[in-house]
Every structure is written in structure tokens, then in C-alpha cells.
Amino acid sequence: MVNNKTNAAENSLCIMGYEKSESNIKLIEEAKKAFDSVFFVPINEISIGLEKDFSIAYRNTDLLKFGAILPRVPRGYYSYAYQLLSFFPPETFMAIPPITFLLASERFFLLTILRKRNVNTLGLYLARSARAAYGILKKGEFPRVIRVPGEKTGVTVNSNVEAKSVIDALGSLKQPILIEELVKDMVSLYVAEPEVVVCTEKKTKEKDVVFARGELKGKKVSTEVRELALEAARSIDAKVARIDIGLNKTPKVVNVELNPDLIAPGKVTGVNIPERVINYIYQSYKIHQERPLLMRFFDDAKSVVRDVLKGKHML
């Protein structure tokens, strides 16, 4: 049975991350201006107990006592984040809920979920064998990018001959294969629901721009692109995220990052992104605190109405 504690510390925030990166340090500084209590926890040092009640602790600190949680979890910890955050009671405000990490744990699955929810996404194929990948080559146009799921490095190919040589190599290693359309122009929109905080464009010499390193610049985008980013974030309940969108012909979601760097895009746009993120979290946390009271009020109201109707023999 989950220990649904009702005595969570008032106005308290726990930031869960892998390390005290520059972004996380800035988030802590901004959070101290809004919350009475702010605590940073290294996610790989958290212990989970399964006894009479669930327990989640960091050293001697009970993490179930915090009113709000901001997960700053690297992609390699997404599956663990889903399990960990699922233990918290519904009274705890989550800036990013557990299910979002599960949906975003694998990029092909993530884009599949977005497509099912009518969000325009990058053209992408997944094959479990070289033979299946050969069939995919008959569809679409070149150039394309071929990569292994979970790997950032991709190989850009311009013909069937080039593609088959890469597929043969991956096939011999018994690796699944991703084949995707090449993204030529990509923008990244930093979302703190319900708004896009900033937008940047990445310039790089690499042909595969999606995961390549590059120089960031501030970028103005159309309302259509901004709405697509918000729609993608809402579709997986990612209230704080970076949404990468390709601008080849029509805007398409390329990737969603739940633990983005907030410092570099802030420097090129002149916007204090951590401050905006914390402001969103604080306001949403306050609304979340009020919601249980409102729900109890409506439940009581429904109960009164039922009693009145029963008294009049209408039920």
C-alpha cells in the first residue's frame, strides 16, 4: 500500500537530477526565491523501500514530504524516473509526471505516440533486420539518416548503394535500424506550459543536425511552429521540455528532450529560462494545492444534490 502522506511540507520543492550542472544550480537559485524550502537530490543516490509502506529517501531525508518535484533526469534514467515518480502520492505536484518519462524513453516510440495524437512528426522507420530495412529503402527520397535507436550519431546516405552498405554493417551486428528523413533546418522551442519561453536555431557543419553539436542563435518562428511545440508537449504531458522541430517543408516534431540545457539558450536569447521555469512550477504548484479542496467541495455538493433528489423520490 502506498503511503499517501497528507503532511507534505508546505511550499517545498525537490529537484531530482544526475548532478549539480550549471542549469540545475541556476534552477536551485531561482527556486529559493519562490519556495520556502528547496532541496537537490542526485537521482542515483535515492533509495526506495518496499516494506509496510513505500519509502523514498536520500540519506536521512524523506522525499515523500516534499510538496513539489522537478525531475531533471538524463535520458538514460527515464525508465527509472517512471518507476520512482510513480511511488509519490497524488497530492505531490509533478512538473513532469511519471508517464511522460515512459513515453519519451525511446525516440521512435515517442514519435509514434505523438503521431497517434495527431501531432505532425518526422518521417521515421524502424527495422529489426537488414532485410526489413532494404524494403524501407524503396519508400521515400534521399538523402536519409541511418542510426541505431538510442545512439545520437547517424550516417547520412544519398543513394541506395550507400544505404545498403551501412545497413549491412548494422545487420551483421544484429542491431535494430532507424531510417529517417534528413532534417536540414531545425529549431528548438523551450516550453514551460502554457507558453514557449524561447526559441533557438542550431547551426552546424554536420549533415545530421538533430543530435550534432552546433552554434545556437535566437530564432523567431511562426505561430504555427509555436503551436506545434505546445501541442507536442501537451500530448505527452511534458509541461517543461525542449521540443525540436524540423522546418524542411512543413513543421515536424523531431525530438522531445525532458532535461535540456537551460544556460546556453538563455545566453543567446537574453532570457532567464530557469526563472521562467520556476515561475511556472510555483504557480502550477499553488493551483495543484487548491485543486483537492475544490474536488472535495464538488463531491460534497453532489452528495447534497443526491440527498435532496432522493428526498423527493426522484432517484
Buried (B, 14 or more C-beta within 10 A) or exposed (E): EEBEBEEBBEBBBBBBBBEEBEBBBBBBEBBEEBBEBBBBBEBEEBEEEEEEEBBBBBEEBEBBBBBBBBBBBBBEBBBBBBEBBBBBEEBBBBBBBBBBBBBBBBBBBBBBBBBEEEBBBBBBBBBEBBEBBBEBBEEEEBBBBBBBEEEEEBBBBEEEEBBBEBBEEBBEEEBBBBBBBBBEEBBBBBBBBEEBBBBBBBEBEBBBBBBBEEEBEBBEBEEEBBEBBBBBBBBBBBBBBBBBBBBBEEBBBBBBBBBBBBBBBBEBBEBBBBBBBBBBBBEBBBEBBEEEEEEEEEEEEEEEEEEEEEEEEEE
